[in-house]
Amino acid sequence: EDRDELIYELYCEYDVGLETPTITYTLTIMIDDINDNDPEFVDLPNNVTIEEATLVGTTIAVISATDRDFNDFLVISVNDNDGFGIVESSSHDLAYLVVTKSLDYEGTKQYELVLEVTDSANHTTNASMTVYLEDSDDLPPRFEPCDNCVQVSYYTSIPENDNATLFTKFNVEGYTDEYEIIAYDMDTLNSTIYYSIAEISPSNYTDWFTMVDNATIYLNESIDREVVQEIIITIKAYESENPDSSVLATVTVIIEDSDDNILEFGEKEYWGQAVENSPVSGWVNDYNTTDDSDNDMLHLISIDADELNGEFQDLTLSISGTYASLFTTSTHFESTYIAYSEMIDRENITCDDPCIINLTVSANQTTSGDVSTVQVYVIIVDENDNAPQFINGSETYHNHYSGSVEDNTTADTTIVTVYAEDADEGNNSLITYSIDFVNNDGGEYFDIEPYTGRVFVSESTFFNSTSEYDIVVRAQDNPADEAEQLFNIAYVHFTVDATTATAPSFIESYISVDISVDSAVGDCVVALVADDPNDDTLEYEISYGNEDKFFTIDTYSGVISVNAELELGSNITLTATVTDFGSPRQTDNATVNIFVTDAEDYAPEFTPCPNKIGNTCLGVTYVAYVLENEEGTIIEYTVESESTNITNISASDPNVYMRDMQDIVYTIADGSPSDYDDYFNMDNATGLITVTKSVDRENVTQFELIIKAQEGSDGLYSFATVIVNIDDEDEFSPKFEYESYNATITENDEIGTWILSTDASGPLQIIAYDDDIQQGDSSNLTYEVLDDTRFMVDVVNDICYIQVAELIDREELENSQITLTLICYETDNADRTSTNITIYVKDENDNAPEFVNSTSDNTFTFIIDEGTEAGDLIAIISASDAD
C-alpha cells in the first residue's frame, strides 16, 4: 500500500552483570512520493439546468477533484470560453463553474462542456458536462408580418361620414396581402397577448375609436374628410403575465372623400375691368389689382372642399346677363377666368358712366348637380376711339355754322355757339374748343370759350359793313395720353350788318311794389332796368306821379329810393321814363305802383320757429313717430331744438296791415319715398296730418314730407319739413347668420386676441340680424358669451368678434376644444337667441417631455451582467409629452 513513512523501533542489549541494560531507538523512514497517479473528478454531475436569465458571474456547479499522489497540485479548467468559465478556490482540489456572458435561449438552448483536471506532472483527466437552458421572459411580443422591421405599419381606408365600422383586415407596408392585427410572444412561454390603443393623432379624435374583441378596431363616430385626411392610431401589444413587456405598431386610417360639400365661390361678388376694343380671347382684369403681370387677371375662385383629392372637379360654367355673349369662361384648377368672345365696343352698350356690365357666372358640378352662382361686375374702360362730332350746325352739314353782327359791335358780343359731342366717356369725351384760322386777317377780333364753344368778338371795333369772315373751329377731346387725342373741324361763316337805330325799352313796363311804412330815406324801392339794342348810354327820370317828392330816381342806374317819410296805406303810381343818347334821342315809359304797408309783406311763418334772423324764419323741421301697422292716427310732433309736443302743423301771417290778407292753405307739396301720398293726408285748413294706410317698417323706416303753407291759392308761401319715423313693432327675434360656428385659437394666445375662422381667412366674424330694426342692420343688438369667463365679446362696425379673456391651456381641456354659447338680444327687449361656437385649441409646444417610471430626479438604475456586449438590449426607456 502507499505509505508516507515507515517507523521502526530498534533495541540494543549488553551483559554487564546482574543487569542487562537495553537501549531503544525509534527509526522513522520518510517515503518520498512518486507522481504515478492520474487525478480524478469527484461526484461530477453529467448535466446542469439553468435559466436563460442567469446573471454573469453566477456559479452553476462546484467542481471537485482528487489525486492519490501526496500533496499534488491540481488545475481545473473548461474548454468552452463562450459563456462559461472556471473560478479557482483557495483549495487546490476545488473550483467553481460560472456564467461568463449573457445567455440567449433563442440562440443556443444547450452547451456541451469538457472539463479538465491536471496535476503537477501534467497527468490529465477529462470529463463531459451538458448545460441546459430554460427560457425566460426576456423578449417583448412582435407584430406580424415583420421581417427585420423596427415597427409594423398597418394602413386601411374608410369613406368619410361612415360610422359603426369594424376594422379587421389591414394592408402592411412592404407586403401585398391583407393581414389581421396580431402579435406573438417571442419567448417560448407563449404568454397571452392583449391589445390596447396607446395614442391617436390628431388627439381630438381619441374618442372616435375603440379596441374591441382583442385586436379589432371599431369606429364610433363619422369623420369629415374636410377636417382631417388621415388618422394615425398607435396600438400596443403586451403580455398578460408581464404588461411591461410590450411592443407598438401604427395603424394609418385614410379618410376617403365623398361628395358632401356644395360648390361655392370665394367671394360674394367680383369686380373686373375690360378695356374697350381688346382682342378676342383676352382676359378680363381684376379691378382691384394694379400690377401689369398675369396676376391682374380676374380670378373667380370656385371652392368645393371635396375637390381636395381631385375627384370632384368636373365643372360646367356659363355666363348670363344682357351682354353675356361678349364673354366666355375658362377654368384652371379652382380658378375661373373670363375672356372676351367678341370685341367690345362700349358705345354699343347701354350703360351709365362709368359703364358697368352685370354678369351672372354659374358653376354646375356635373358629379353632384350642385350649382353655385356669383355676380360679376365688369367695368368697361373706355378707349378713345371716337372723335368729337358737331351736331348743332346747319341741317345739311352739322359742322357748318353762320351768323351776323352789326358794324359797331362791342366786345364779348356772341357770334355763334358751336356744340360737339363725343361718344366716349370721361376725359375721352371732355371737349375743348379752339380757333384754328380766321380769314381776312380777322384773328385778333375773335375768340372762343374753350368749354362752351361760344364764338365772340374779343374787343370792341367798327367792322366794315360789307365784311365777311370765315372761322375754322377745332373740337378736341382730352384723353390721358395726348398722343391719342382726336378732333374734328367746324366752319363758321358770318357777315357784318349796318347798324339800325332802335329806341330803348324797359325790361318790365309795369311794376308793383309793397314797401314798409318804416322805410328810411335812401332805402331802395325798386331798380328799373332798360335795354338799348344800340348799346347807347341811358338816363332815367320820374316823369309823373311824384308831386309830393316821396321818391327819387338815380339818373344812370334807374334805382328808385325813398326820399321822405311815407304815409301808411298810401298807394302811389309813378311814371318812369328812360331816354337814350342816340340820334335822334328816343324814350320808353314804365308804370311803377307802390303800396305802403304797415310792415314788410312776409310769407306765412311755421310755428314754433327756433331759427330766426330778425323777422325771417330760416325753416322748421317737425319730427313725428308713428307705430307700424296702425292707421288713422293723428300725428303728434316735436320741433327740432324744441321739447314741446304739438298735435298739428300751423303757420301764421306775420303781417298786421296788408292788402289782400288771405287764409293760409296747407298742402303736402312733395315727399319721399315717392308713394308718400298713399299713406298720409293733410287737412288744408287745420294742418292736421293723418295716417291713411298702415306702414310696414320692414319695408320703409322713414318718410320725409315737404309741407307748404300759402296765403290763399296764389299768395306768398313757405315750406317746412316733416320727418315721420316709423317705430318698430317687435315682431321678430334676432337671428344669427349661421346656426353654429367653428373657430380656432392657439393655446397661450394673448388676452385680447380674436379667435380665428377655421379656413384661416381671418378673425371669426359673427353677424346677427333683427328684422324689426332693418334687414341687414344689427346696430341695436347686444352680444354676450354665456357662462364662460375665458372669452369676451368685441363688436366692431356691428360685427361681433370673440376675444380671449384668459390664457387657455390646451392640456387642461377635454378633446382640445371649447364650446361657447353666444347670445344676442335687442338692447330694449328681452327676446334673445343663441348659437354655439366650437373652438379648436391648437397646441403650442409649451411642455417638456417627461420620462415614464423614473425616479423623482429622472434617474434610472439598471443591473447588467458582466461581459454584456455592445448592442445588447439593456432596457426600454419611455417618455411622454403633454403636447
Phi, psi and omega in degrees: 000158179283126178230150179277330182206160174239132182243126178238148171249128181252134179245137178229123182239145171216155188263126180229017181132226185294328181260155176237095182293143179233133175248129181248136177236139172258125181246117177255125180251113178281130181257114177286133183282144171253128182287084184240017178235145176276145175293163181219143173282146181248121176051045180283125179287151178285330182209159178223137177247128179227164178279150179302326185274010179303130185287152174298135181097353180286135176279123180256346177198146173259121184261123180241140179221161178216164179213129184292339178292154186285126170050041181280146180268125183250144175238121180255135181217166176233142186275353183258120180256005184261066174126343184222153179203171181254133173247121183287155175248181179287341178267135186288346182253018183221137177212167183241130174270117186236160174279129183252352177205164180296140183257149182229106181299323183290343178263312181221126184265340177208155181235136176257111183256146172243116179265146182223136174237135184229136176264186186290341178264014180065026170283129188237142173228134180250151175212150181257148176215135178255129177254117179261139177258140170257137184294142175244160180276079184242358181241138177285167175295169177220130176288152178240151355283150181203101175257101180056035182266154174277317179208135180281136178242107175270156172208152178207179180219159180209141176294143176298156178075358173279150173214181183052048184247136175259131175258115181241331181241141184220153168275155180231134180303129179092357182231153183263334183277167173265148184226153166278158174283119181209144177226151182238153174282123182284344172277170179273004182287341177055050177295150175293136182256130175248159184232148175208162175270119183272324184198149175229132178235126003293151187292337181284001175257018183302320183277358183283338187234148178224142174268117181236161177046051177070275188246027178254133181259134182242130176269120184274322187230154180288156183239137177265115183296334180288349175263317180216138183262334176207153180232133180252121180254123175264119181252152184238132173248130182218156183280143182296322183276339184219082184302337179288343177274097190218169178213151181249150171217159179247144174239115178265118178258112180270126181272117180276141184284147170226158186279081183241012178234143179275157178285135178223151173271152185290337181232158177289330176204159180233149177237125178232173176223140179236134181270127179308142178069014176296149182293151177300142183079001170290170187253144169288131183270159175285123183297332185267003181251136186249349184284168185258009182274180177296344181292349181274001175292146180287117179260118172262102185278115176259121188247123168230114183304335179287344183285351187300332179260011172077014185258347188231050183251017183279093185249143170246126185248146177212157179236134176232160183139167184304321183246032182297332183295345180282349189229161173218169183239157175215141183240135175225118189054232183268003185256140174250135179243147179252125181244165178276130173261343175220157174288132186269129173246107184301327184290347177263007180251131177275110183200169178273184175248113005286160183275115183237128176257132180260116179246150171246118178260126179246136176243118180252120179273110187300324185296314186255343186083002178296139178234133177230140180235157177210146178274133177238120178258118183252117176275122180274114181277122184291139171251139184285082183243013178230128175278153175301147179233125176288140187230348186245027177278213181287165180295328182278312180235113185292346180254018176247127182233156177217157179190182179207155174224160176277161188291342179251037183298141179263168180301147177076007176291130181282132175267309180196155174245119177269154181214132178230155176235152179233125184291346178286183181233168179064213179296338177294340179249002178282116188256135170240145184249147176209159178263122179274325188198143171228130181279178178055033178055033184266009185301328184283347184266350191230151177212170182221138174286125191294334184252346179254337182081012180284119175269126185219165177283126188277337178206152181296138180201172175242107182280153169292126186296349179258007185283152171226145181227146172239126181243131176262118183251135178254133171248120188230137177276177189225065177292165180298323179263112183301334181294342181264005182298140176236152182213170174216163187242139172238156182239125181247120176245127178218159183241163178252123180257151177290149182286138174243124182292132182225145182288150175291164178212142175290144176295320175236125182273344176224128181228131177245129185227136170259137180224141183289145181295336182267016177297139182272160175300132181099345178295140180286134176262309180196151176251119179275142181232129177234158182234140177236116182301334182269003180059035176284159172291140184241151172227146186245150173208157173266111187266347182199148171093000184247038184299327181273005175055034176293336187228161174220159181230139176281127189302321189255337180264340180079014181275123175268129182235162176288134183242349181203170180294136187266158179256132182299132177085359181294143176233101190250133178246122181249151170248122179252141181237138174243137183231136178267176180250028177281184180229110000283162179289137183233157187228169172209150182243153174221148179258131180239116178257123184242123178250126183266113181261171180283343176197182178294151176273100183266153172291159177306146184242122177291146181232149350288155181242105184283342185239101180230144169239112185064234179264007186258126175271129185272006177123145181235136174240117177267143179238129181229156178232128182232135179283133180300157175069012175243147177222165182082000182282132173278123186290134169255151190230160161235153178257136179308132181075000175245149183254351185279135175278142176229151186262344177211159178276134180221152176223152180231158178266115184289353182278144177259313180239106178218151173281151176059043175297132184228159175292155181269132180250130181255135176216158170269108187280325184196172178181172175216145357301171190294339180267028182303325185288351174284343189247340188228149175222141183240133175285119186296332185268323187257341182084006179287135176247132178239153176273119184263350183209133182296148184247134174265112185297335179289347175259324179213136184253345185202142171245145172240116182250138176257114184259133181247129174245120187230142175285106182067210183264342184220018181273191179294153183214164174216166185239152171223160181249135175243118175262114180257107178270130180269112179285142184282138168264127189289092182257334189235149171268156176299156176216143178278155180296325179231155181291326179209165184225150172241142182211170178225151166219167174253134180306149181071013173302144183296152176298134183100350179290135176283140173287153189252153173289154185291340178273009175061022179278350180145190180301146177292123180255125182242127183233134173240152181234150173231108184295346174292332185275294176181132184305128181088358181256137178225025186287343184255020185251147177243137180247144175215143170274127188270121169056041175208105184280357182284347183224156179219165186262140173228114182256121180232121180052045177068010176254133182269127173242149179255128181248152174286128180253339176222151178296135183257129177251110184302326186291347177266359185262155173267126180065015176058034179212158181231136176248119179258151169249118179254128179250156180219137178207158175290144182295339181246019183210143184279346180302132182220161175225162184222161175214156179258139177240117176265117183252118177270121185267116179282146183281142169243138185286079184244013177233134176279152176298154177231136177288146180264134175065029177261173175285176183298333179259024178058043179248133174250141177239126179232146173253124180239157181283144172301138179090006177299132186269160177300138179092349178288142178290123177264309182195165173250117180259128181250148175223157177225159181224127182294340177287000000 
